[in-house]
Amino acid sequence: MSKAGALDLATGLGGKIDKNDVLSAVDKYEKYHVCYGGEEQERKSNYTDMVNKYYDLVTSFYEYGWGESFHFAPRWKGESLRESIKRNQHFLALQLGLKPGQKVLDVGCGIGGPLREIARFSSTSVTGLNNNEYQIERGRALNCIAGVDQTCDFIKADFMKMPFPDNSFDAVYAIAATCHAPDAVGCYEEIYRVLKPGQCFAVYEWCMTDAFDPSNEEHQKIKAEIELGNGLPDIRLTRQCLEALKQAGFEVIWEKDLAVDSPLPWYLPLDKSHFSLGNFRSTALGSLITKYMVMALEKVGLAPKGSQRVQAFLEKAADGLVAGGKKEIFTAVYFFLARKPNFDDLSYVETTF
Ligand SMILES: C[S@@+](CC[C@H](N)C(=O)[O-])C[C@H]1O[C@@H](n2cnc3c(N)ncnc32)[C@H](O)[C@@H]1O
């Protein structure tokens, strides 16, 4: 069971940060960002500190508002948010052609919502790589409850320097995670290295689209809000990710911004102008209730000092994501499937040269 109660939210807030240090961690975290005068280079040089502070501060809010899987999904009319998230995890497993018994790597696995779903859907063993200790602790507990603790595990490490030998995995995927990388080529190169030749890597990436105009102040403000609210050093364009993938050595099988023909927009659950009982906590009224609840919990000392500030930057993030999605300058569901070439495969060599 995901930790979804108000008290769970309060006690989990701050993750591995000492409760007395939460407020100063919020201060330091905010100062990395443009909205508070921060610089891109600072965020990139200190990405481990910035991203870990972010996830220590927000993970219990994520579980409270979103569940065990921390990502968006294209959605059919009549489909609930949870159903759409699971369907997109199954889609990813099918795209990778996962087969029972295969060894799969989930890069930036959160608390393991996608990992558990994909492992059960495909009968594979999934390793979750994550640099955040608090999330791994939650993930291990949830794996035991789901009964996948014998086949799936977690490794605490940075996806820019993975602790695995070359050619270790039959498939690799990343969901809303590699956008945290300070350098896309470096990150994709690590993924390429640990993937077996001839095998595939699939991603849901967060990107600015070609409609993003860097000289437009409003566009820049939206980008800065998304970065602040989501622990991102610098959001790349879809075409920069594609180029980075090729530079890392991958052969791109197909790619598409799945936002383009999704019947319901991926950002709908955050859109305050939309009311949904199924996702009440992210509606305007739901956010207001959460705001006052966090205020009260902080006042009586059940939530650490700084909790309201976390709630406030998450609200800013939600506004930025909705504005970016509506203007189509940002997407949270840019999908690609890529293969690591197998140079020993003669048919590959014949068709390529
Ligand atoms: C938005 S969450 C997505 C989690 C998960 N994929 C899901 O969909 O539920 C991004 C994840 O990437 C992880 N992450 C960010 N930077 C990382 C790094 N350098 N190395 C390993 N994990 C990282 C975060 O700790 C977090 O778990």
The ligand as an SDF file (V2000), in Angstrom:
LIG
                    3D

 27 29  0  0  0  0  0  0  0  0999 V2000
   10.0630   11.6690  -11.5030 C   0  0  0  0  0  0  0  0  0  0  0  0
   10.9180   10.3970  -10.6740 S   0  0  0  0  0  0  0  0  0  0  0  0
   10.3900    9.0340  -11.6720 C   0  0  0  0  0  0  0  0  0  0  0  0
   10.4750    7.7630  -10.9240 C   0  0  0  0  0  0  0  0  0  0  0  0
    9.9920    6.5060  -11.6640 C   0  0  0  0  0  0  0  0  0  0  0  0
   10.6230    6.3270  -12.9330 N   0  0  0  0  0  0  0  0  0  0  0  0
    8.4870    6.5500  -11.8060 C   0  0  0  0  0  0  0  0  0  0  0  0
    8.0390    6.8080  -12.9320 O   0  0  0  0  0  0  0  0  0  0  0  0
    7.7930    6.3070  -10.8270 O   0  0  0  0  0  0  0  0  0  0  0  0
   12.6500   10.5340  -11.1650 C   0  0  0  0  0  0  0  0  0  0  0  0
   13.5820    9.5460  -10.4810 C   0  0  0  0  0  0  0  0  0  0  0  0
   14.9100    9.6670  -11.0220 O   0  0  0  0  0  0  0  0  0  0  0  0
   15.8330    9.4900   -9.9370 C   0  0  0  0  0  0  0  0  0  0  0  0
   17.1140   10.1240  -10.3120 N   0  0  0  0  0  0  0  0  0  0  0  0
   17.3230   11.4160  -10.6340 C   0  0  0  0  0  0  0  0  0  0  0  0
   18.6340   11.6310  -10.8910 N   0  0  0  0  0  0  0  0  0  0  0  0
   19.2620   10.4360  -10.7200 C   0  0  0  0  0  0  0  0  0  0  0  0
   20.6170   10.0120  -10.8500 C   0  0  0  0  0  0  0  0  0  0  0  0
   21.5970   10.8550  -11.1830 N   0  0  0  0  0  0  0  0  0  0  0  0
   20.9000    8.7170  -10.6480 N   0  0  0  0  0  0  0  0  0  0  0  0
   19.9310    7.8320  -10.2960 C   0  0  0  0  0  0  0  0  0  0  0  0
   18.6240    8.1740  -10.1490 N   0  0  0  0  0  0  0  0  0  0  0  0
   18.2950    9.4670  -10.3570 C   0  0  0  0  0  0  0  0  0  0  0  0
   15.1520   10.1960   -8.7880 C   0  0  0  0  0  0  0  0  0  0  0  0
   15.7360    9.8700   -7.5350 O   0  0  0  0  0  0  0  0  0  0  0  0
   13.7280    9.7160   -8.9820 C   0  0  0  0  0  0  0  0  0  0  0  0
   13.5690    8.4680   -8.3830 O   0  0  0  0  0  0  0  0  0  0  0  0
  1  2  1  0
  2  3  1  0
  2 10  1  0
  3  4  1  0
  4  5  1  0
  5  6  1  0
  5  7  1  0
  7  8  2  0
  7  9  1  0
 10 11  1  0
 11 12  1  0
 11 26  1  0
 12 13  1  0
 13 14  1  0
 13 24  1  0
 14 15  1  0
 14 23  1  0
 15 16  2  0
 16 17  1  0
 17 18  1  0
 17 23  2  0
 18 19  1  0
 18 20  2  0
 20 21  1  0
 21 22  2  0
 22 23  1  0
 24 25  1  0
 24 26  1  0
 26 27  1  0
M  CHG  2   2   1   9  -1
M  END
$$$$
